[in-house]
Amino acid sequence: IAHALVGPGHRHGPTWQATAQRLGARVEATSRTAHMPQPKWRLCCTRCRRTVAQRHQRRLDLNLHRCAWCGVDAGILEWRRNAPVS
């Protein structure tokens, strides 16, 4: 609810924390040792082959993102499936 009230771009910063606290939520981290699953997808640059991002779902509009290292004109991005962890 706090995310909806403060709008996009605030993440878990001071504005979000203050709003969440007013709503009665705990704003401190609840676990420092949580096991997070490996994301299924990597967003890779076709030119330099670097991984730009990793996600559990392919929801980014690739027309709006480019490789930070290659630049707007050169670095085209594509989704690649991460190898399963054994």
PyRosetta script that sets phi, psi and omega in degrees:
from pyrosetta import init, pose_from_sequence

init()
pose = pose_from_sequence("IAHALVGPGHRHGPTWQATAQRLGARVEATSRTAHMPQPKWRLCCTRCRRTVAQRHQRRLDLNLHRCAWCGVDAGILEWRRNAPVS")
pose.set_psi(1, -39.8)
pose.set_omega(1, -179.8)
pose.set_phi(2, -61.4)
pose.set_psi(2, -38.5)
pose.set_omega(2, 178.1)
pose.set_phi(3, -61.5)
pose.set_psi(3, -42.1)
pose.set_omega(3, 179.8)
pose.set_phi(4, -65.9)
pose.set_psi(4, -37.0)
pose.set_omega(4, -178.0)
pose.set_phi(5, -72.8)
pose.set_psi(5, -38.4)
pose.set_omega(5, -176.3)
pose.set_phi(6, -86.6)
pose.set_psi(6, -17.8)
pose.set_omega(6, 178.7)
pose.set_phi(7, 88.1)
pose.set_psi(7, 172.5)
pose.set_omega(7, -175.8)
pose.set_phi(8, -68.6)
pose.set_psi(8, 153.8)
pose.set_omega(8, 173.8)
pose.set_phi(9, 95.0)
pose.set_psi(9, -9.3)
pose.set_omega(9, -177.4)
pose.set_phi(10, -89.1)
pose.set_psi(10, -18.2)
pose.set_omega(10, -177.4)
pose.set_phi(11, 47.6)
pose.set_psi(11, -129.7)
pose.set_omega(11, 178.6)
pose.set_phi(12, -112.0)
pose.set_psi(12, 36.0)
pose.set_omega(12, -179.9)
pose.set_phi(13, -77.5)
pose.set_psi(13, -171.5)
pose.set_omega(13, -174.3)
pose.set_phi(14, -59.2)
pose.set_psi(14, -37.6)
pose.set_omega(14, -179.7)
pose.set_phi(15, -65.8)
pose.set_psi(15, -46.3)
pose.set_omega(15, 178.6)
pose.set_phi(16, -63.9)
pose.set_psi(16, -43.4)
pose.set_omega(16, -178.6)
pose.set_phi(17, -60.1)
pose.set_psi(17, -44.0)
pose.set_omega(17, -179.8)
pose.set_phi(18, -63.4)
pose.set_psi(18, -42.5)
pose.set_omega(18, 179.5)
pose.set_phi(19, -66.3)
pose.set_psi(19, -45.0)
pose.set_omega(19, 179.4)
pose.set_phi(20, -61.8)
pose.set_psi(20, -40.2)
pose.set_omega(20, 179.9)
pose.set_phi(21, -65.3)
pose.set_psi(21, -41.6)
pose.set_omega(21, 177.1)
pose.set_phi(22, -60.8)
pose.set_psi(22, -30.5)
pose.set_omega(22, 179.6)
pose.set_phi(23, -82.9)
pose.set_psi(23, -6.3)
pose.set_omega(23, 178.1)
pose.set_phi(24, 96.4)
pose.set_psi(24, 8.8)
pose.set_omega(24, 179.7)
pose.set_phi(25, -84.0)
pose.set_psi(25, 154.4)
pose.set_omega(25, 172.8)
pose.set_phi(26, -81.3)
pose.set_psi(26, 133.4)
pose.set_omega(26, -177.2)
pose.set_phi(27, -105.9)
pose.set_psi(27, -1.9)
pose.set_omega(27, 177.5)
pose.set_phi(28, -87.2)
pose.set_psi(28, 158.0)
pose.set_omega(28, 177.4)
pose.set_phi(29, -63.2)
pose.set_psi(29, 137.2)
pose.set_omega(29, -178.3)
pose.set_phi(30, -94.2)
pose.set_psi(30, -15.4)
pose.set_omega(30, 179.2)
pose.set_phi(31, -154.9)
pose.set_psi(31, 132.1)
pose.set_omega(31, 175.8)
pose.set_phi(32, -101.8)
pose.set_psi(32, -6.3)
pose.set_omega(32, -176.0)
pose.set_phi(33, -120.8)
pose.set_psi(33, 19.6)
pose.set_omega(33, -178.4)
pose.set_phi(34, -63.4)
pose.set_psi(34, 138.1)
pose.set_omega(34, 176.8)
pose.set_phi(35, -87.1)
pose.set_psi(35, 113.9)
pose.set_omega(35, -179.0)
pose.set_phi(36, -98.8)
pose.set_psi(36, 133.8)
pose.set_omega(36, 179.2)
pose.set_phi(37, -68.6)
pose.set_psi(37, 149.7)
pose.set_omega(37, 177.9)
pose.set_phi(38, -68.9)
pose.set_psi(38, 133.9)
pose.set_omega(38, 177.1)
pose.set_phi(39, -60.6)
pose.set_psi(39, 146.9)
pose.set_omega(39, -177.9)
pose.set_phi(40, -77.9)
pose.set_psi(40, -23.6)
pose.set_omega(40, -172.0)
pose.set_phi(41, -125.2)
pose.set_psi(41, 143.3)
pose.set_omega(41, 172.1)
pose.set_phi(42, -116.6)
pose.set_psi(42, 139.6)
pose.set_omega(42, 174.5)
pose.set_phi(43, -99.7)
pose.set_psi(43, 113.9)
pose.set_omega(43, -171.9)
pose.set_phi(44, -117.8)
pose.set_psi(44, 148.6)
pose.set_omega(44, 174.7)
pose.set_phi(45, -82.7)
pose.set_psi(45, 132.0)
pose.set_omega(45, -179.1)
pose.set_phi(46, -74.9)
pose.set_psi(46, -16.8)
pose.set_omega(46, -178.5)
pose.set_phi(47, -90.6)
pose.set_psi(47, -57.8)
pose.set_omega(47, -175.6)
pose.set_phi(48, -94.7)
pose.set_psi(48, -8.7)
pose.set_omega(48, 177.7)
pose.set_phi(49, 68.6)
pose.set_psi(49, 12.4)
pose.set_omega(49, 178.3)
pose.set_phi(50, -77.0)
pose.set_psi(50, 149.7)
pose.set_omega(50, 173.2)
pose.set_phi(51, -83.4)
pose.set_psi(51, 120.5)
pose.set_omega(51, -176.7)
pose.set_phi(52, -90.0)
pose.set_psi(52, -36.0)
pose.set_omega(52, -179.3)
pose.set_phi(53, -158.3)
pose.set_psi(53, 162.2)
pose.set_omega(53, 174.1)
pose.set_phi(54, -130.9)
pose.set_psi(54, 138.3)
pose.set_omega(54, -176.5)
pose.set_phi(55, -141.9)
pose.set_psi(55, 157.6)
pose.set_omega(55, 174.9)
pose.set_phi(56, -81.8)
pose.set_psi(56, -27.2)
pose.set_omega(56, 178.0)
pose.set_phi(57, -133.3)
pose.set_psi(57, 152.6)
pose.set_omega(57, 180.0)
pose.set_phi(58, -89.6)
pose.set_psi(58, 85.4)
pose.set_omega(58, -175.7)
pose.set_phi(59, -115.6)
pose.set_psi(59, -4.9)
pose.set_omega(59, -180.0)
pose.set_phi(60, -78.3)
pose.set_psi(60, 140.7)
pose.set_omega(60, 174.2)
pose.set_phi(61, -79.9)
pose.set_psi(61, 109.8)
pose.set_omega(61, -175.0)
pose.set_phi(62, -68.2)
pose.set_psi(62, -15.7)
pose.set_omega(62, 175.7)
pose.set_phi(63, -72.7)
pose.set_psi(63, -17.0)
pose.set_omega(63, -177.0)
pose.set_phi(64, -102.9)
pose.set_psi(64, -2.9)
pose.set_omega(64, -176.2)
pose.set_phi(65, -125.7)
pose.set_psi(65, 144.9)
pose.set_omega(65, 177.0)
pose.set_phi(66, -138.8)
pose.set_psi(66, 166.1)
pose.set_omega(66, 178.4)
pose.set_phi(67, -70.2)
pose.set_psi(67, 129.7)
pose.set_omega(67, -179.6)
pose.set_phi(68, -68.9)
pose.set_psi(68, -26.8)
pose.set_omega(68, -177.7)
pose.set_phi(69, -83.4)
pose.set_psi(69, -37.1)
pose.set_omega(69, -176.7)
pose.set_phi(70, -90.4)
pose.set_psi(70, -25.3)
pose.set_omega(70, 178.2)
pose.set_phi(71, 97.8)
pose.set_psi(71, 175.6)
pose.set_omega(71, -173.9)
pose.set_phi(72, -64.6)
pose.set_psi(72, -40.7)
pose.set_omega(72, -174.0)
pose.set_phi(73, -82.0)
pose.set_psi(73, -25.4)
pose.set_omega(73, -171.3)
pose.set_phi(74, -105.0)
pose.set_psi(74, -39.6)
pose.set_omega(74, -170.5)
pose.set_phi(75, -87.0)
pose.set_psi(75, 95.4)
pose.set_omega(75, 176.7)
pose.set_phi(76, -90.2)
pose.set_psi(76, 138.2)
pose.set_omega(76, -175.2)
pose.set_phi(77, -104.2)
pose.set_psi(77, 149.3)
pose.set_omega(77, 175.1)
pose.set_phi(78, -144.5)
pose.set_psi(78, 152.3)
pose.set_omega(78, 177.6)
pose.set_phi(79, -83.0)
pose.set_psi(79, 138.5)
pose.set_omega(79, 173.6)
pose.set_phi(80, -132.4)
pose.set_psi(80, 142.3)
pose.set_omega(80, 179.6)
pose.set_phi(81, -76.9)
pose.set_psi(81, 132.9)
pose.set_omega(81, 175.2)
pose.set_phi(82, -69.3)
pose.set_psi(82, 145.8)
pose.set_omega(82, 175.4)
pose.set_phi(83, -70.3)
pose.set_psi(83, 138.8)
pose.set_omega(83, 179.1)
pose.set_phi(84, -64.8)
pose.set_psi(84, 145.4)
pose.set_omega(84, 178.6)
pose.set_phi(85, -83.4)
pose.set_psi(85, 130.4)
pose.set_omega(85, 179.5)
pose.set_phi(86, -103.5)
pose.dump_pdb("model.pdb")
